[in-house]
């Protein structure tokens, strides 16, 4: 399958505001996607390369991408930044630069989806010294093979700035339509797996295969969010036996324990295990079951009292010198659902 086929779908999706038309475009397209790349393509349609819970990331920011485009076009980085400002869109700015490239490539290939997947996998694996140069090398190869419009969508995908309006709900509707499986069953499979690509693949295999999908410890679930009510009285009238619990001023955390392995995920499903060493230590000594998923609220303590939420944010965002900060701003987890 060629990347240009996906780009055509991006263009069709961008060309309509109708949710039903977007659903139909996606439904027809899903039928044509080979099973071996269906999960990957579903992710690209959703606007991401890797689901957040995989812990994989490209690690490519705007500056690095501009360096790549400058390298393959011989256009200065300052000029490319000017294109981006003039168009008001990063992808369109990159498209304009690639369209005017002055360097000739020594090969002429069309980008295959499997090739694109391989490039992204390799780029995500580069870490440490020399990784930036390796990323620039592989991305230069990719963008050298891209047409200007392909470069637009590749840029948006890499920076997670896709704007086609293919929201989660529309993709679920499209999966239901092309597979003939009831929407509620597709939604349930997604709630259990938190993986639209996997749901699309198993839906294509048939409803019996889809019904085999289940919760996997270690893969975060989408959190159930509170709903806004008109008043407390209205809520109490709808619940026979209401229960109350304290709402802590902290951050929602999902805990997954499988054997001796414990992972912590944020509300946005990001793996934050390494950022919370004291919470992890407490769980290792107190969480007895070997296979369990729990939810709770992690709060910060300062001077023996629960500290404001901004202290929690400082901890969650910290990537370096974590142990030092954990002594200054210790965290404590209150579990409320297992």
Secondary structure by P-SEA (a helix, b strand, c coil): ccaaaaaaaaaaaaacccaaaaaaaaaaaaaaccccaaaaaaaaaacccccccccccccccaaaaaaaaaaaccccaaaaaaaaaaaccaaaaaaaaaaaccccccccccccaaaaaaaaaaaaaccccaaaaaaaaaaaaaaaaccaaaaaaaaaaaaccccccccaaaaaaaaaaaacccaaaaaaaaaacccaaaaaaaaaacaaaaaabbbbcccccccbbbbbcccaaaaaaaccbbbbbbbccbbbbbbbbcccbbbbbcccccccccccaaaaaaaaaccccccbbbbbbbbcccccccccaaaaaaaaacccaaaaaaaabbbbbbbccc
